[in-house]
Amino acid sequence: MANIQDINVISVLGAGKIGSAIIKAVKENCKDVEVIATGRREETLRNAEQLGAKATRDNDEAVKEGKLVILSVKPQHFPIVVKQVGKDRWKGKIVVSVMAGVKLKTLESVLEGAEVYRAMTNVNAMVKKASTAVATNNGKNKDAVENLLKLLGTVYWVPEEFIDVWTALIGSGPAFLAEIIDALTMGAVASGMPRELAYNAILDVMEGTAVLLKARNSHPISVRDEVTTPAGTTIRGLMVMEARGVKSALMETIEAAYKRSIEIGNEIDKEIRRALGLQ
Ligand SMILES: NC(=O)c1ccc[n+]([C@@H]2O[C@H](COP(=O)([O-])OP(=O)(O)OC[C@H]3O[C@@H](n4cnc5c(N)ncnc54)[C@H](OP(=O)(O)O)[C@@H]3O)[C@@H](O)[C@H]2O)c1
């Protein structure tokens, strides 16, 4: 199965932020694919319907109907979903979990007979610019899963052991970059530029620098050195960054988030295994 067009029905369990981004992407790109979405609140169901999905509170029915099932509830709600779905419903289903922290081993032992994938995406899925890592132990429909996740942005196949650092760098990445953008904007405001102007301009710089770095395909330092005129403005700014330890602070930021991801993952997984009576 190379294409998601070959999957007639996709079920999205948990049509929240990420679930809705998936529904929207599928309905915009694969009009013939039916999407069944689940949620608890009326508002969630109505929103899913507006995106073109058939909405229901019945997770069991959604899994029965779907050939491919997305698990996009919060991890703490996963045991409830499992209990709501018949044990033998999962057999033969392609299941893609986007839940943070829930390990492949746990998914495999709970979703009997399913072909299981664990993905970690980020909030940029809302504008189809996500960077999604996906891992599987024995998935046979990697093409279909990749094509589906590509509707949200870029897809990287990784061993599961990289998911925690992915969570730190890519899952939390938009927050770290947003903080840096805000700081740079405030610096311009301190120097007299109106906030709106500074903000929009630095967003352009972020986007443009990413495009330039991708086009160059060389180390980012090469662009830094090119911009750094002797005795110019950039070197003065770089000296402050160096003196304040900005680079090592950012490195430690990722390391701290990585360690927390491992901690949370272990807590979530332990809690889920306890709730579902697994060893
Ligand atoms: N947001 C991100 O940037 C991000 C990034 C990476 C990974 N993730 C992962 O993606 C998953 C979803 O995150 P999110 O931000 O999209 O969360 P969210 O907006 O809270 O969406 C979760 C949805 O699950 C629904 N739900 C809860 N229990 C349910 C049940 N028993 N049956 C059916 N639906 C149920 C909720 O519906 P109601 O609102 O109707 O209760 C809600 O709409 C999480 O596991 C998270 O770890 C999120």
The ligand as a Tripos MOL2 file, in Angstrom:
@<TRIPOS>MOLECULE
LIG
   48    52     1     0     0
SMALL
NO_CHARGES

@<TRIPOS>ATOM
      1 N1          0.1230   20.2400   20.4860 N.am      1 LIG1
      2 C1          1.3660   19.9400   20.1290 C.2       1 LIG1
      3 O1          2.1720   20.8050   19.7460 O.2       1 LIG1
      4 C2          1.8410   18.5040   20.1760 C.ar      1 LIG1
      5 C3          3.1310   18.2260   19.7080 C.ar      1 LIG1
      6 C4          3.5720   16.9170   19.7020 C.ar      1 LIG1
      7 C5          2.7490   15.9080   20.1660 C.ar      1 LIG1
      8 N2          1.5170   16.1920   20.6410 N.ar      1 LIG1
      9 C6          0.6850   15.0750   21.1300 C.3       1 LIG1
     10 O2         -0.4960   15.0590   20.3670 O.3       1 LIG1
     11 C7         -1.5710   14.6020   21.1770 C.3       1 LIG1
     12 C8         -2.7040   15.5950   21.0410 C.3       1 LIG1
     13 O3         -2.2510   16.8470   21.4970 O.3       1 LIG1
     14 P1         -3.1410   18.1500   21.2550 P.3       1 LIG1
     15 O4         -2.2800   19.3010   21.5680 O.co2     1 LIG1
     16 O5         -3.7970   18.0500   19.9280 O.co2     1 LIG1
     17 O6         -4.2130   17.9500   22.4370 O.3       1 LIG1
     18 P2         -5.7250   18.4380   22.4900 P.3       1 LIG1
     19 O7         -5.8940   19.6540   21.6670 O.co2     1 LIG1
     20 O8         -6.0820   18.4660   23.9320 O.co2     1 LIG1
     21 O9         -6.5040   17.2550   21.7670 O.3       1 LIG1
     22 C9         -6.8230   16.0420   22.3850 C.3       1 LIG1
     23 C10        -8.2270   15.7010   21.9750 C.3       1 LIG1
     24 O10        -8.5280   14.3970   22.4890 O.3       1 LIG1
     25 C11        -9.8990   14.3860   22.7470 C.3       1 LIG1
     26 N3        -10.2300   13.2910   23.6680 N.ar      1 LIG1
     27 C12        -9.8890   13.1310   24.9660 C.ar      1 LIG1
     28 N4        -10.3830   11.9840   25.4470 N.ar      1 LIG1
     29 C13       -11.0610   11.4100   24.4440 C.ar      1 LIG1
     30 C14       -11.7860   10.2100   24.2980 C.ar      1 LIG1
     31 N5        -11.9310    9.3420   25.3230 N.pl3     1 LIG1
     32 N6        -12.3360    9.9310   23.1090 N.ar      1 LIG1
     33 C15       -12.2220   10.7750   22.0700 C.ar      1 LIG1
     34 N7        -11.5410   11.9160   22.1320 N.ar      1 LIG1
     35 C16       -10.9700   12.2360   23.2960 C.ar      1 LIG1
     36 C17       -10.2230   15.7360   23.3010 C.3       1 LIG1
     37 O11       -11.5680   15.9990   23.0420 O.3       1 LIG1
     38 P3        -12.4300   17.0090   23.9430 P.3       1 LIG1
     39 O12       -11.7500   18.3220   23.8030 O.co2     1 LIG1
     40 O13       -13.7620   16.9580   23.2620 O.co2     1 LIG1
     41 O14       -12.4020   16.5000   25.3240 O.co2     1 LIG1
     42 C18        -9.2830   16.6430   22.5320 C.3       1 LIG1
     43 O15        -9.9520   17.2570   21.4600 O.3       1 LIG1
     44 C19        -1.0510   14.4870   22.6010 C.3       1 LIG1
     45 O16        -0.8740   13.1280   22.9250 O.3       1 LIG1
     46 C20         0.2660   15.2050   22.5830 C.3       1 LIG1
     47 O17         1.1940   14.5550   23.4230 O.3       1 LIG1
     48 C21         1.0290   17.4690   20.6410 C.ar      1 LIG1
@<TRIPOS>BOND
     1     1     2 1
     2     2     3 2
     3     2     4 1
     4     4     5 ar
     5     4    48 ar
     6     5     6 ar
     7     6     7 ar
     8     7     8 ar
     9     8     9 1
    10     8    48 ar
    11     9    10 1
    12     9    46 1
    13    10    11 1
    14    11    12 1
    15    11    44 1
    16    12    13 1
    17    13    14 1
    18    14    15 2
    19    14    16 1
    20    14    17 1
    21    17    18 1
    22    18    19 2
    23    18    20 1
    24    18    21 1
    25    21    22 1
    26    22    23 1
    27    23    24 1
    28    23    42 1
    29    24    25 1
    30    25    26 1
    31    25    36 1
    32    26    27 ar
    33    26    35 ar
    34    27    28 ar
    35    28    29 ar
    36    29    30 ar
    37    29    35 ar
    38    30    31 1
    39    30    32 ar
    40    32    33 ar
    41    33    34 ar
    42    34    35 ar
    43    36    37 1
    44    36    42 1
    45    37    38 1
    46    38    39 2
    47    38    40 1
    48    38    41 1
    49    42    43 1
    50    44    45 1
    51    44    46 1
    52    46    47 1
@<TRIPOS>SUBSTRUCTURE
     1 LIG1         1 GROUP 0 **** ****
